[in-house]
Amino acid sequence: MNFVVAATVFPIIFIGELPDKTMFASLVMSTRGSPLRVWLGAAAAFALHVAIATTIGVALFHALPKRAVDAVVAVLFLLGAALALIEGLRERQRSEAQESLVQEEEKSFGRRAFVTAFVVIFLAEWGDLTQILTANLAARYHSPIGVGGGALAALFTVSGIAVIGGKGMPRFVGAATIRVVTAVVLLGLTVYSSVLAAS
C-alpha cells in the first residue's frame, strides 16, 4: 500500500464524510442498538462501496488518455465542490431538522443492528460525495489500494465517532462549515487537475 497516497486521501474523505447523512444515520442507529454492531454493519457497507469505487474508477480511467483523465477528474472535483457547497448552504437552513428527520425514519431494531446498519449505509452511499471522491482519487493516483486504505480509514473513523458520541460534534463545528471547507478543498483539487490536463 502507498502510505503517502493513503495519508493524502484520508483528510479529504474524512472532511467530506463528517456532515454526511450516513454519519447521522450511524449516530441514530447506535442509540437504538449495539454501537459495535452498528459500526461493524456500517464498516462492511463502506468497505464494499470503496471496493466498487476504486475498481470502477481505475478501470474507467485506465481506458482514457492521461490528459483526458485529468480533465474528467477536474470536472468531477468541480461537481463535488459544487455539491458540497450546495449541501453546506442547505445545511444552514436545515440545522436540527435533519437530525430529527433521521430519528423519525430509523426504528428500533435491537439485534438486527448489523444488518440494518449495513443496508441503510449501503443504500445511502450510492452516488454520495465520498464515493465519487474515492473513484476520482483512485483514478488520479493510480493506486487503488492506497486510495482504498485511506478512504476506509477515514470512513471507519467517522463512523466510529458517530457511534461513540459524535452527537455533540455539530455543536462545536457546524455541518455547513464542514461542507464549505470540503468545497474549498475540492476547488483546489479542481485547479490542480485542470493545470495537469492543460500541460
N, C-alpha and C positions, 0 to 999 in steps of 0.2 A: 504494500500500500504506500502511496505517495503521501507522506505526512504533511508536507508543505501544502499540497492541494487540499487535504482534509482540514487543515488549520485555516485555510483561506475560506473554504466553503462553510465551515461551522458558524461564524458570526452572521453570515448572510442569511442562512436558513433559520438560525435561532431568532434573529430580529424579525424576519418575515412571519414566523410561526407564533410569536408571543401573543399578539392580539387576535389570533385566528379563532374561528368558531370551534375548531376541534379542541383547542385548549379549554375553552369554556365548557364544552361538552364533557371532556375528561374530568374537569373540576366538579361538575354537577353529578356525573355518574359515580364519582368516588364518594360522594356524600350518601349515596343510596346503596352502595355495595362495598365489597372489599377493595380498598385503594390499590393493593398489589395486583388483584385480578384485573381491575380496570386498566392499570398501567401495562400489564402483560398483553391484554387484548389490543390496546392502542399501539403498543410496540410492534406486535405482529402485523397489524394493518399498515403501519408506517414502513416496515421492512418490505412488505410486498409492493407498496407504491414506489419506494426508492428503487427496487429491482426493476420494476416496469419502466420508470423514468430514465434510469441510466442505460438500460439496454436499448430502449426505443430511441433515446437521444443519440447514443453512439451510432446505432445502425442507420438512423435517418441522416445524420450529418456526415457520416463516412462516405455516403454516396454523392455528396456535393463537393465542388471545388472549395479550397480553403477560403478564398475571398467571399464566396457565396455564403459559406458557413458564418464568417464574421458578420456579414450583412444581416443574415437571418437572426443571428444571436443578438445583434444590436437592436433590431426591430422588436424581438421578443422581450429583451430587457426593458425597452421603452414602454411596451404594452404592460409589462409587470409593474413598472414605475407608475404608470397612469392608473392601473388597477389599485395599487397600494394607496395612491393619493386620493382616489375616489372613495375608497373604503375609510380612509382617515377622516375625510370630510363628513361622511355618513355617520361615522362613529361619534362625532361630536353631537349629532342630533339624537342618536340612539341612547348613548351612555348606558344607563342602568337598564333600559328596556330590553336590550339584547340578552342580558344575563337572565332576567325574569322569564323571557320567552323560551330560552333553552330549558329553564327549570320546569316550565309547563309541559314542554314536549317530552322530556325524559320521565319515565315512570319508574317506580320501584321495581327492581329486578333481582334482588337477592343473590342467589347462587349462580345466576346466568350472567354475572358481571363480565366475565371474559368474553363470551360470545357477543353480548350486547355491545360492549366497547369495541370489539373488532368490527362488527357490522357498521356501527354508527360512524366510526373514524374512517373505515374503508370507503364508505359511500360519500362521506363529506369531503374527502381529499381529492376526488376526481375533478380535474381541471383547476385545482387550487393553486394559489400563487406559488407555494413552496414546491409543488410537484412540477410546475412549469420551470421554476428556477433550477431545480435539480437536473432536469433534462437539458436545459441550456448550459449549465456548468459542466455537465458530463461531455457535452459536445465541444465546449470551449477548451477544456483542459485535456481532453482525450485520455482521461483517467477515471473510468467508471468505478473502480474500487476506491480510489482516493476520494472522489466526489461522494460516492455512496456512504463511505465511512464517516465523512464529515457531516453529511446530511442526516444520517441515522443518529449520530451522537447529538446533534442539535435537536432533532425531533424527540428523541428519548429524554433529553434533558428538560425540554419544555413540558412534555407530558408528565415527567416526574414532579416538576414544580407545581403543575396543576393539581395532581392528586395528593401531594403532600401538604399544600397550603397556599397555593397561588391565588386564593380568593382575595387576599389583601393587596395583591400587586397593582391592580388598576387604581388603587387609592394613591400610590406613590408615583407611578408612571402611567399616564393615560394611554389608552389604546390608540387614540387619534394621533398622539405624539409619536408613538412607535411606528404607526403606519407612514407618517410623514418622513421619519428617519429612513425607513425602508425605501421609500420613493426616491429620496436623495441618493442613497447608496446605489440603487438601480440606475438612476440617471448617470451617475459616474461611470458605471459599467457600460452603459449605452454609448457614452462618449468614447471610452476606451476601445470598445468593439468597432465603433464607426471609424476610428483612426486606423485600426488594423485593416479593416475592409478597404479603406481608401488607399492604403500604401501598397 
